[in-house]
Amino acid sequence: MTEWDAAAVERLHDDLVDLHGPAERDGEHGSDAAPGDGVRQLLTTILSQNVADENTRRAANSLFDRYADFRAIEDAPHDELAETIRVAGLPDTKAERIQRALAAVREQTGGAYSLAFLDAMPTDEAKAWLTDIKGVGPKTASVVLNFHFGKPAMAVDTHVERVSKRFGLVAESASNARVHDLLDDLVPDDLKYPLHVLLITHGREFCTARSPDCDNPVCATYCDCDGC
């Protein structure tokens, strides 16, 4: 079993790059992004909770095509909003979370639908502000902070959690929130985005939940699952 420290994480990253290719960051982030992009990222990430990527895309397109702006989404009748995003699953719950998140942003800024204020905050404070919104967990907050602002937050979805446990980066018994904390401490800041992407890729292509394909050099080196 690998003894995990920053150097070992760097080796894992390099081995994943050798297998899958480098993880490139798309688009602008932080102060270079367009106004409102952070809020759009937040709403899209709420839609993505516990649903496949294709249904997230369809729900996001439906949401942003139907409503002219964020105020219209916040003010929309609950049942109408839920029906608009139904393809993402849990429509009533996600409609509540979306409108609650928009209200929190508007109240924080005095009327603007912008997350620009998070850019000036330390990562821990920004994450705490986001997770204070009911329904915004550590994964949603970390995706927004890392993908939009380029902040060093390790987002842990089901693939990242599964592969991290199989590789022994974290204990099998660790909760999702605990996995976020452990990986935030373990993974060097400059690797948090690429390792997130590479672990997802590896989890989808090889280290799947069922019938994993362990015939690859990364699993041969790091994995301790039953398939290996």
ABEGO torsion letter per residue (X at the ends): XBBBBAAAAAAAAAAAAAAAEBBBBBEBBEAABBBGAAAAAAAAAAAABGBBAAAAAAAAAAAAAABABAAAAAABBAAAAAAAAAAAEGAAAAAAAAAAAAAAAAAAAGGBBBAAAAAABBAAAAAAAAAABBGBBAAAAAAAAAAAAGBBBBBBBAAAAAAAAAAGABBAABBAAAAAAAAAAABBAAAAAAAAAAAAAAAAAABBABGBBABBAAAAAABABAAX
